[in-house]
Amino acid sequence: MNENITKRNELLAAKVIKGLASRNMEGYYAKDREEAKKIALSLIREGDSVTMGGCMSAHEIGLVTALKEGNYRFIDRDEIPDKRAAMLAAYDADVFLASANAITEDGILVNIDGNANRVSAIAQGPREVLLIVGMNKVCPDVETAIKRARNVAAPINAQRFGLSTPCSKTGSCMNCKSPDTICCQILITRFSRHPGRIRVILVNDSLGF
């Protein structure tokens, strides 16, 4: 990555991490995908039960493969026929992996969801939540973060899942009430009542959507 972009990301990440700390959340900065994977594995204890929502970022840094091959109890919902049971298992997991659709410069997390399994697990249930977040998702404020979630993440995911939503055809949010809409719940995490439960690894790369 261009050294000027890397320097900017380092400075911006420091600001985000300071904001996270003020909100009872922990932040880490990884200079690349490999370091992000190493940090994540250092935060997950061997033998822990680990599950996730549809977190592309965890796949992209190689974390999912490492967990499957390592001494962890990885609950892969794609391999469980009963999807409801797989989703419910997340609420009692030691670690829930996710990303953020956006994060503000002062450490507020914004996530948008269709079935709410991901946003509900971030909010409550799993003992720990570990978020893998590319620096491409950092936004100046909550309003901009919500716009990113609805106009960048949602249309791309709707297209990825083959959903018939207006945004999948136009590329931007139409504020629809389509049966296929994945913009059903928006979670804004501005503070964690449980110190250290939510940890965020900021990665000097463009990850996810």
Buried (B, 14 or more C-beta within 10 A) or exposed (E): EEEEEBEEBBEBBEBBBEBBEEBBBBBBBBBEBEBBBBBBBEBBEEEBBBBBBBBBBBBBBBBBEBBEEEEBBBBEBEEBEEEEEBBEBBBEBBBBBBBBBBBBBBBBBBBBBBBEBBBBBBBEBBEBBBBBBBBBBBBEEBEBBBBBBBBBBBBBBBBEEEBEBBBBEEEEBBEEEBEBBBBEBBBBBEEBEEEEBBBBBBBBBEBBB
